[in-house]
Amino acid sequence: KQEVTQIPAALSVPEGENLVLNCSFTDSAIYNLQWFRQDPGKGLTSLLLIQSSQREQTSGRLNASLDKSSGRSTLYIAASQPGDSATYLCAVSPSNDMRFGAGTRLTVKP
Amino acid sequence: DAGVIQSPRHEVTEMGQEVTLRCKPISGHDYLFWYRQTMMRGLELLIYFNNNVPIDDSGMPEDRFSAKMPNASFSTLKIQPSEPRDSAVYFCASSSRPEGQPQHFGDGTRLSIL
């Protein structure tokens, strides 16, 4: 059974700092990996999707990498801002469904 | 596009009552997913549909839970009878091609069973 782990569970950084969020998964047979952002009381917003044949994806200040062989992904956020404060979830698709990690709660302090 | 629309946003009811949650997916999306989020268990997939047909309902916790998709623009998740442990946020999501396209989530229904 696919298990997804995110480390750390919570992270607090000062504004402007670069940071890395980690995600690991136990079964490398995946279609894709997605990073989501969740704000309190809201649904999930897809940030980046990396297909199984890809190694990384970039969007603005965000960069996500995927290493299927080691079962790891990282989300890099450059020059963090208070507006980046949210919970970030990683999810892998073993088929057409998805398995989520518990998330990393990020706080960026002004 | 209006995005995935869920209703109601909040539901408070007494145990034993029937609860019906509703979802309108994004037009043109062939896949629809129902998830449940709790502090203890995180985000769990309950069931998903492809072209209105249930494909995998292995995440549905008990026979008290049922889901239908009578047409491409509407789905329901029903709990009957409801229990306090069903209290959670229920999300609906849709996608056009899950292996290559992201899932789009609604804002969820916060369900409280007293």
Interface residues (C-beta under 8 A of the other chain):
Chain A: Y31 N32 Q34 F36 G41 K42 G43 L44 T45 S46 L49 Q51 L89 A91 S93 N96 D97 M98 R99 F100 G101 A102 G103
Chain B: V4 Y31 F33 G42 L43 E44 L45 Y48 N50 I55 D56 F91 A93 P98 E99 G100 Q101 P102 Q103 H104 F105 G106 D107 G108 R110
